[in-house]
Amino acid sequence: MKKHVFHVPDMSCGHCVKRISSALEEEGLTDFEIRLETKTVTIETDAPQKILEALEEAGYPATLQE
């Protein structure tokens, strides 16, 4: 698996972090890092598109940073 960093520009508070965390956990992910200061989510995954879709569904559109 490869480590991917997702930029989530609409993440602005602790509530956002909690919603994003819940959305990722619903996808079966447990090992991720959410950084509010940089508005990023870092995850090791082979399916980055799945993460983008989960974030979009949760109301937090993201872009993949490479």
C-alpha positions in Angstrom: 0.0 0.0 0.0 1.1 3.5 -0.7 0.7 6.5 1.6 -1.6 9.2 0.1 -2.2 12.8 1.3 -5.6 14.3 0.7 -6.2 18.0 0.9 -9.6 18.8 2.4 -10.1 22.6 2.0 -13.5 22.7 3.8 -12.2 21.1 7.0 -12.3 24.0 9.5 -13.0 22.7 13.0 -13.2 19.7 15.4 -16.6 18.8 14.2 -15.3 18.5 10.6 -12.5 16.2 11.9 -15.1 14.0 13.7 -17.3 13.7 10.6 -14.3 12.9 8.3 -13.1 10.3 10.8 -16.5 8.7 11.0 -16.8 8.6 7.2 -13.4 6.8 6.9 -14.2 4.4 9.7 -17.4 3.5 7.9 -15.2 2.5 4.9 -13.4 0.1 7.3 -10.3 2.3 7.7 -8.7 2.7 11.1 -5.2 3.8 10.4 -5.3 7.4 9.2 -4.1 10.8 10.3 -6.2 13.9 10.1 -4.5 17.3 10.6 -6.8 20.3 10.9 -3.9 22.8 10.8 -2.9 21.7 7.3 -6.4 20.5 6.2 -5.0 17.1 5.3 -5.8 13.5 5.7 -3.0 10.9 5.3 -3.9 7.3 4.7 -2.1 4.2 3.4 -4.3 2.8 0.7 -4.3 1.1 -2.7 -7.7 2.7 -3.5 -7.4 6.5 -3.2 -10.4 7.0 -5.4 -12.5 5.2 -2.8 -11.3 7.7 -0.2 -12.1 10.7 -2.4 -15.6 9.3 -2.8 -16.1 8.7 0.9 -15.0 12.3 1.7 -17.2 13.7 -1.0 -20.2 11.7 0.4 -19.4 13.1 3.9 -19.6 16.6 2.5 -15.9 17.3 2.3 -14.6 17.2 -1.2 -10.9 16.6 -1.4 -8.0 16.5 -3.8 -5.2 14.0 -3.9 -1.8 15.5 -3.3 1.2 13.6 -4.8 
